[in-house]
Amino acid sequence: MKIGFYLASLLILGSSPVAGFEARPVSVRDLPAQVESPVPAVAGVPVPAPASDAGFAHAVASFQQYIADQKVRDPDDLPFLMIHGGKTGRAVFMVHGLSDSPHYMRALAGIFYDAGYNVAGLLLSGHGTRPEDLKTVRLKQWKDEVRFGLGVARELGDTVSLAGFSCGGALELDALAANYKGPDPIPLKDMFLFSPAIKIADHNVELYCLPGVREVMELAHPWAVGDAATPETNPYKYGKMALNAVCELNDLIHQNSSHGPAIMKDIRDHGIGVFTVESAADQTIDPDSVVEFMHTLPPETREDFILYPKDAAIPHGAVTLPQTNPLYGALADRLRVFIAFPAASPAASLFLRPFRSGALDQLSGGSSF
């Protein structure tokens, strides 16, 4: 079956993984006056208009202004927009993980763009600047930014898929939970989760983030990873991690857990596909929790689950990068096949479904989603 899968990948899509690329911003001039929109603004960024053509132009202009307003330590930390010059059938909205930046999503973004998607990649507050900025960031800021990004993405494509790495995956699950509660839901297509933050591996986080304990810990030991003297050598990811940010993520994880049944219902009722990648060697996110999440998916879900074995020794932060994931080429091929087949395609079931059971058997236990 694996041979059949890779032959399908080669025949349908080609097997060359996307390496380096540049975002393709579009210059928009002489835009019509903006009109009222349900999409929230972020830090003074104008919101896109709801009309089709005008909505696309305003969405692009709004996101380009949002990009221009960012002050980051490296250009690759900037949010990105990759568009085909007009609204497409599919768009994807991408969110990076805790303490890193959009750099970690750019290679994957190229795969989506080459498959015909318009792509928007977000920069979360407190990231891409200096580690100290994560000492004061709040979950509400991240949620507001995701709402803004999703409002842009809905103007870029007829349907919108959600893609997130680690904390970004948790934020995308939160966005799914919120989407269908409102009067004007965005038509969501698929979810792409890369080492999603279903549960933090360090069990001490639950204690450190308790009300009362958290405040004392932040005064005595403000860094959950590293300390004030830890050098910053990676321009795309912080070398130290503020406890405040970890606790904000932990709060988000608990919220998602409480919304778990509703999330699964939305996945079932709206036919949302789920593509997930995790490493059994992950020491940041509990791999068992990701396995349990995949076990909980409705049985009719179109899904694919790549679970790297522990002896592959692929760490948490390496999964989305071709430079650090030695199995990235196979990941890219699986991703291309998943997005190539429509939801109801028998071929999708033939090539994707068999990979679930073998992966799930490699881990057991863990916490329920």
Buried (B, 14 or more C-beta within 10 A) or exposed (E): EEEEBBEBBEEEBEEEBBEEEEBBBBEBEEBEEBEEBEBEBBEEBBBBBBBEEBBBBBBBBBBBEBBEEBEBEEEBBBBBBBBBEEBBEBBBBBBBBBBBBBBBBBBBBBBBBBBEBBBBBBBBBBBBBEBEBBBEBBBEBBBBBBBBBBBBBBBBBEBBBBBBBBBBBBBBBBBBBBBBEEEEEBEBBBBBBBBBBBBBBBEEBBEBBEEEEBEEBBEEEBBBBBEEEBEEEBBBBBBBBBBBBBBBBBEBBEBBBEBBEBBBBBBBEBBBBBBBBBBBBBEBBBBBBBBBBBBBBBEEBBBBBBBBEBEEEBBBBBBBBBEEBEBBEBBBBBBBBBBBBEEEEEEBEBBBBBBBEEBBEEBEEBEEB
